[in-house]
Amino acid sequence: MRGPENTSEAGPWRLVHVVRRKLPDRRLRWIAVSVLAFLLLAFVIVWTTPLFEVKRIEVTGTSVLTPDEVAALGEDAVGRSVLGADLDAIAAAVAKLAPVASVEVTRAWPDAVSVAVTEREPYMAVPVDDETFLMVDSEGVVFDETAAPPGSIWRVELAEPGPDDLATIETLTVLQSLPAALADEVEHVAAPSPAGITLYLEDGRTLRWGDGSESEQKAEVADRLLAGGYEHVDVSAPDAPTVS
């Protein structure tokens, strides 16, 4: 009786099968080597040829700033490979400009760097003199000055506006908490100190608000007293308001 064939026995047919199994691995290795070589060649071309050198800095989104002001901060990249442009360094430099709220820097193939700027929006106009107003955003950052501020923003008297100034911080807290009906009546605001904020209303009325605390209660008390016909109301201590 014949037993099973010895499949481990070396012979011509087994050699053929081994060679066939090896061929795909060799092909994959050749493909991998070819791909790597192609990528290396592409990298060298992009890095060294003038075709992919930065020729310009493209700037969008500026209004307070000029495109040239922003582009000047990326001049170090001009003449270098687009691939080697230090985008983080350009973004960091542009972000330091006061009018810039945010910035995005990208490569604009084949020969440019794109800088997309989002500028700060004016929230308060602080008078310096009769002809000059500082533009302050909703975070208290002073970023521009103008002779004609937009009529849609708050006019606020502040001695030293800025994000670290307590009077500025308290004023922003007050303005951002005002009910819409009351906010519509405000003509301008004076904040000589953090706890001395006064709202000047239409028809010569005044509303002394104090600081930014207890804003909801202050608004309710002020609404009742103003509706009662009082022209000068002090709700800096809302539990004990005064009127005249």
FENZIFEN-V664193 format. One record per residue. PHI is phi in whole degrees, 0 to 359 (999 if undefined). Layout:
[[PHI] [PHI]]
This chain:
[[999] [277] [271] [294] [293] [278] [286] [273] [290] [289] [186] [302] [295] [296] [298] [298] [297] [297] [299] [296] [291] [282] [301] [301] [298] [294] [297] [297] [297] [296] [296] [298] [297] [296] [297] [297] [296] [296] [296] [297] [297] [298] [299] [297] [296] [296] [283] [246] [270] [300] [302] [249] [275] [290] [253] [202] [249] [269] [241] [228] [91] [268] [220] [291] [278] [260] [304] [295] [299] [286] [300] [299] [282] [249] [297] [298] [279] [293] [92] [257] [297] [303] [295] [267] [298] [276] [295] [296] [294] [295] [299] [296] [293] [292] [297] [284] [291] [305] [288] [272] [274] [203] [211] [232] [244] [223] [276] [249] [296] [263] [217] [211] [241] [258] [240] [257] [256] [246] [271] [291] [261] [292] [241] [229] [247] [251] [289] [262] [208] [293] [239] [227] [233] [274] [267] [236] [271] [288] [256] [88] [276] [276] [229] [194] [221] [207] [268] [223] [291] [301] [287] [272] [251] [290] [255] [228] [270] [226] [288] [221] [299] [169] [292] [254] [276] [297] [297] [295] [298] [294] [296] [298] [299] [295] [297] [284] [253] [292] [299] [303] [297] [287] [301] [295] [268] [282] [265] [201] [229] [239] [225] [291] [207] [300] [253] [241] [283] [234] [261] [261] [260] [299] [65] [79] [283] [231] [225] [279] [259] [84] [258] [274] [279] [51] [298] [296] [294] [299] [295] [295] [295] [298] [298] [294] [288] [293] [295] [280] [97] [286] [266] [232] [237] [239] [246] [299] [242] [298] [282] [218] [291] [234] [218] [204]]
